[in-house]
Structures are given as structure tokens and as C-alpha cells.
Amino acid sequence: KNMVPQQAMVIREGEKKSINAQDVVVGDLVEVKGGDRIPADLRIISAQGCKVDNSSLTGESEPQSRSPEFSNENPIETKNIAFFSTNCVEGTARGIVINTGDRTVIGRIATLVSGLQVRQTPISIEIDHFIRIISAVAVFLGLTFFVLSLVLGYTWLDAVIFLIGIIVANVPEGLLATVTVCLT
């Protein structure tokens, strides 16, 4: 896709400039209004009815008001910080960029998540174990019927058809549907 780069309104050397959000640096004075995406972590210095949607970060469904007032030691809870990648849903605010890129709150979360080791869940371990047991039973029964059919005088082609039929018959068709229903 050919997407339009996100723009940010910054005040540098006393004049307003619209620049690419990726060019915002720590110390820039940024102006945001309703409908804008926050281009970096900002410390709010002035606000008029500013509310931001932090749902991508905290899961809160209600927009949170932002003001210059320091209200909490926890940066996630305080009212004077707006976070990168959240949206300003109403009002206007000015803030100084305090973090960009991987040093933003969302960037640190992304770094932590990408560093996690991917491991099997307990249910996937149990399903793998169950599949191995079913497969072993199916192959054992198939080979048993193969040998029995040869001993009873069937042709080798009929014995192979028995082998395949027994193996296929032992695979539960409804396994996927059953697991899905049990997990919902």
C-alpha cells in the first residue's frame, strides 16, 4: 500500500511547521488537536479540553483527559503525559517530546514482547500427545489387519486397502470441531 506518512505540527524556533512524525525529536514542542495521532510521548504543557484514547495502551474504553497537571507518580496514570500511537479525540494540547521510537512506552512494550520466547501452551502439548497416541493406535491396527488379511489369503492389494482403510477410519473427523467447541 502507498500510505500517506503521518504528519505532526511542531513549533521550532518560534514557527509552526508540519513535518513527518518520524522526524520529531526529543525537545520538540508539538501541537495536537482532535483527530490527530500522538507522534511521540509528550509532556503536556497546555491543554484545552484535550482527551486521548489510550485503549491501545491500557485497554480503557473511555477517552482520558489530559492537562498540564501532574497527578500521579506512575507515568501511565498521570494526566500530563500523552503517549505515542494514542489518538487525541477532542480538544487541543501542546506538549514537549520526552521520548521517541523504542524509548516510548509503546516502544518499550514492543521490545519486551519481541524478546519473549515462543513456547507451546499446555493445551497444544496435550493435543500433540493425543494425536501421537491416536496415530500409533491407527498404525498398529492397520498393520495388524494388513498381516491378518495376508494370512487369511487376501491379495496384497486388498491387504493394502484394508491397511489404508483402518488407518483413515481411526482418525477422528470431528477432532477439530470438538476441540474448538470445548475451548469456546
C-alpha positions in Angstrom: 0.0 0.0 0.0 1.1 3.5 -0.7 0.2 5.1 2.6 0.5 8.8 3.4 3.1 9.4 6.2 1.7 10.7 9.5 2.3 14.4 10.0 3.0 16.3 13.2 2.6 20.0 13.9 5.8 21.2 15.7 6.9 24.6 16.8 10.6 25.0 16.1 12.4 28.4 16.5 9.1 30.1 17.1 7.3 29.0 13.9 4.8 26.2 13.3 5.9 23.5 10.8 4.1 20.4 9.6 6.7 17.6 9.5 6.7 13.8 9.2 6.0 12.3 12.6 9.1 10.2 12.3 11.2 13.3 12.2 10.1 14.5 15.6 12.9 14.7 18.1 13.1 14.9 21.9 12.6 18.5 23.0 10.3 19.5 20.1 7.2 21.4 21.0 4.3 19.5 19.4 0.7 20.7 18.9 -2.1 18.1 18.7 -5.8 18.6 18.1 -8.8 16.3 17.9 -8.3 13.6 15.3 -4.5 13.6 15.5 -2.4 10.6 16.4 0.2 11.5 19.1 3.6 11.4 17.3 5.7 10.6 20.4 5.5 10.5 24.2 4.6 14.1 25.2 4.6 16.0 28.5 1.6 18.3 28.2 2.3 22.0 28.9 -1.0 23.4 27.9 -4.4 21.9 27.0 -7.9 23.0 26.2 -10.4 20.2 26.7 -7.9 17.6 25.5 -8.9 13.9 25.7 -6.9 11.0 24.4 -7.9 7.4 23.6 -5.5 5.2 25.5 -7.3 2.0 24.6 -4.4 0.7 22.5 -2.1 1.0 25.5 -4.2 0.5 28.6 -7.5 -1.0 27.3 -9.6 1.8 28.8 -12.6 2.4 26.6 -13.3 5.9 27.7 -11.1 8.8 26.5 -8.9 10.2 29.2 -8.5 13.9 29.8 -5.0 15.4 29.5 -3.8 18.6 31.3 -0.5 20.1 32.5 -1.4 18.9 36.0 0.9 16.2 37.5 -1.5 13.8 39.1 0.4 10.5 39.7 3.9 9.1 40.1 3.1 6.3 37.6 3.6 7.8 34.1 0.7 5.6 32.8 -1.7 7.1 35.3 -0.7 10.8 35.3 -2.7 13.4 33.4 0.2 15.3 32.0 1.6 12.7 29.6 0.2 11.7 26.2 1.6 8.5 24.7 2.9 7.7 21.3 0.3 6.0 18.9 -2.7 7.0 21.0 -5.3 9.3 19.4 -6.4 12.8 20.5 -10.2 12.5 20.2 -11.1 16.1 21.2 -9.7 19.4 22.2 -6.1 20.7 21.7 -2.9 20.4 23.6 0.8 21.4 23.4 3.5 19.2 24.7 7.2 18.7 24.8 8.5 15.5 23.3 10.1 13.4 26.0 10.6 10.0 24.2 10.6 8.8 20.6 10.9 5.4 18.9 11.8 2.5 21.0 12.1 4.6 24.1 8.4 5.4 24.1 6.1 3.5 26.4 4.6 1.6 23.5 8.1 1.0 22.1 9.3 -0.5 25.3 6.3 -2.8 25.4 7.0 -3.9 21.8 10.7 -4.6 22.7 9.6 -6.7 25.7 7.1 -8.6 23.7 9.5 -9.3 20.8 12.1 -10.6 23.4 9.7 -13.3 24.7 10.4 -16.9 23.9 7.7 -18.6 22.0 6.8 -21.8 23.7 4.0 -24.3 23.5 0.8 -23.8 25.5 -0.3 -26.7 27.8 -3.3 -27.4 25.5 -1.1 -27.7 22.4 1.2 -30.1 24.3 -1.9 -32.2 25.3 -3.3 -32.1 21.7 0.1 -33.2 20.3 0.3 -36.1 22.8 -3.3 -37.1 21.9 -2.5 -37.1 18.2 0.6 -39.2 18.7 -1.4 -41.8 20.7 -4.2 -41.9 18.0 -1.6 -42.2 15.2 0.2 -45.0 17.0 -3.1 -46.9 17.6 -4.2 -46.4 13.9 -0.9 -47.6 12.5 -0.8 -50.6 14.9 -4.4 -51.6 13.9 -3.7 -51.0 10.2 -0.6 -53.2 10.3 -2.4 -55.9 12.3 -5.3 -56.0 9.8 -2.7 -56.0 6.9 -0.9 -59.1 8.3 -4.2 -60.8 9.2 -5.6 -60.3 5.7 -2.4 -61.7 4.1 -2.6 -64.7 6.5 -6.3 -65.2 5.6 -5.4 -65.4 1.9 -6.4 -62.0 0.6 -4.3 -60.5 -2.2 -1.6 -57.9 -1.2 -3.7 -55.2 -2.9 -6.7 -56.0 -0.8 -4.5 -56.1 2.3 -3.1 -52.6 1.5 -6.6 -51.3 1.0 -7.5 -52.7 4.5 -4.4 -51.1 5.9 -5.3 -47.7 4.5 -8.9 -48.0 5.4 -8.2 -48.9 9.0 -5.7 -46.0 9.4 -8.1 -43.5 7.9 -11.0 -44.8 10.0 -9.1 -44.3 13.2 -8.5 -40.6 12.6 -11.3 -38.7 14.3 -13.0 -36.4 11.8 -14.6 -34.3 14.5 -11.4 -33.7 16.5 -11.0 -30.1 15.3 -14.7 -29.3 15.8 -14.7 -30.9 19.3 -11.6 -29.0 20.4 -13.0 -25.7 19.1 -16.3 -26.3 20.9 -14.6 -27.2 24.1 -12.5 -24.1 24.1 -15.3 -21.7 23.5 
